[in-house]
Amino acid sequence: MSDTQKVVACGTHGARYPAYVCQHLNLHTPVGFYEPFDTDPNATYANEALNAWCDACDEVLGELVSGTMSRKNSLKSN
């Protein structure tokens, strides 16, 4: 599937790649909020990039980046 086939049509923002967020973000319980960029409603970001995540996922991502956690152990954190 080409990148142009993965674009969604948003009535507010126009044609964009879908956003990917961690499964823990919700409207009821504060879990922290991180994004890899400054919020810019006019920006277009890479397809399949992680767009937002919570405190727990930020800790796991940090450990993966620093090499202190193996990928196998990170999968258990869900």
C-alpha positions in Angstrom: 0.0 0.0 0.0 1.4 3.4 -0.9 1.7 6.3 1.5 -1.0 8.2 -0.4 -3.5 5.4 0.2 -3.0 5.7 3.9 -4.2 9.4 4.0 -7.4 10.3 5.8 -9.7 13.1 4.9 -10.4 15.3 7.9 -13.1 17.9 7.7 -11.1 20.3 9.9 -7.5 19.7 8.8 -7.8 18.3 5.3 -5.9 15.3 4.0 -3.5 14.0 6.6 -1.8 10.8 7.7 -3.7 9.1 10.6 -2.4 9.8 14.2 -1.1 7.0 16.3 -1.4 7.3 20.1 -0.8 4.9 22.9 -3.8 2.9 24.2 -3.5 4.4 27.7 -4.6 8.0 26.8 -8.1 8.7 27.8 -10.5 11.4 28.9 -11.1 10.2 32.5 -7.8 9.5 34.2 -4.7 11.8 33.9 -1.9 9.6 32.6 0.5 12.3 31.3 0.8 13.5 27.7 3.9 13.5 25.5 4.3 14.3 21.8 7.5 14.2 19.7 7.0 17.7 18.3 5.6 21.2 19.0 1.9 21.2 18.4 1.3 22.7 14.9 -2.1 22.2 13.3 -0.6 23.0 9.9 2.2 20.5 10.1 2.2 17.1 8.3 4.2 14.4 10.0 5.5 11.1 8.8 3.1 8.2 8.3 3.0 5.6 11.1 4.9 7.8 13.5 3.9 7.7 17.1 2.1 11.0 17.8 1.2 10.9 21.5 1.9 8.7 24.5 1.5 8.6 28.3 3.9 8.7 31.3 4.2 4.8 31.4 4.9 4.6 27.7 7.4 7.5 28.0 9.3 5.5 30.6 9.4 2.4 28.4 10.4 4.4 25.4 13.2 6.0 27.4 14.5 2.6 28.6 14.4 1.3 25.0 16.3 4.3 23.7 18.9 4.1 26.5 19.2 0.3 26.0 18.3 -0.6 29.6 15.3 -2.7 28.6 15.0 -5.4 26.1 12.2 -5.4 23.5 10.8 -8.6 25.0 10.4 -7.0 28.4 8.8 -3.9 27.0 6.0 -5.9 25.5 5.0 -7.0 29.0 4.4 -3.5 30.1 1.0 -3.2 28.3 
